[in-house]
Every structure is written in C-alpha cells, then in structure tokens.
C-alpha cells in the first residue's frame, strides 16, 4: 500500500512540473536578432520589418556607434517568422539594453513581450539613451500593437 501511495505521489509531482516546461518553450518562439542601448526613437513604438533590405537599413539607421575596424555583421532575415523593430523610448540613465525574451503571447491583437525587469545598480551617470531591439515572433501571430511586460 505504501509503495502504491509513493508511486501515485511521484506521478502527481511529475505532472505538476510539466506546465513550467511549456512556458519556457513558448519563449523560444522569440529570438533577439539585434539589441542596442543607443540610437532608437524618442517614443516607444514598433515596426514590422518585411525583408532583408529593410532589416539592414533598420540596423544601419539605428546604430549610434560604428567600429571602423570591423565590417558590420547583419543577421539573416528569417523566412518563417515576423521581424519586429521595437524602440523602447528615452531613458535618462542606466543601460536598458534588452538581452533576453522570457515569453511572448498575443491577446486581443496585442503582442505581449515578457522581458527581465531592469535593476538599477545605484548611483549612475545621467545620460540620455534610446534603446531598441529587433526580434522575431512566429509568422502566424496577428497583432496591431506591442507591449513590454517586465518580470523578475
């Protein structure tokens, strides 16, 4: 009887851990192609990039610092995904560069992009920054606006 109880308890515990694996797999549908701390727009907005030329033009136009010793390396335009340029707006201090997308979802024509919450490191030099990033989502996602969700 004890073995049966332990076996059932083990089975139940293995089933409860399954949903967290599904949510991490959902985050893998999004991929950051380029992310920079400077060079974006003053207002938070997004643009859907339609082809390779628009992708290269967006990267060239938004990059604030150019390293003359290295030739720029552009990511390839994915054929099976939508590519989005998102400007975060203006910030007065800190590094607001997006390095990870935790999860993406669409609800009521809004694309929700979950990213790690920004943690300030204390006293910082006050510098204006306009961060932006380019990321991909599955091509079947239909949306009219993008909203960032910050999470711990």
VENLIN-V544527 format. One record per helix or strand of 3 or more residues. SS is the DSSP state (a for helix, b for strand). FROM is the first residue (numbers start at 0). LEN is the number of residues. If there is no record, write none. Layout:
# VENLIN-V544527
SS_FROM_LEN ; SS_FROM_LEN
This chain:
# VENLIN-V544527
a_1_15 ; a_17_10 ; b_30_6 ; b_44_5 ; a_51_11 ; b_80_7 ; b_90_3 ; b_100_7 ; b_109_7 ; b_125_4 ; b_131_7 ; b_144_7
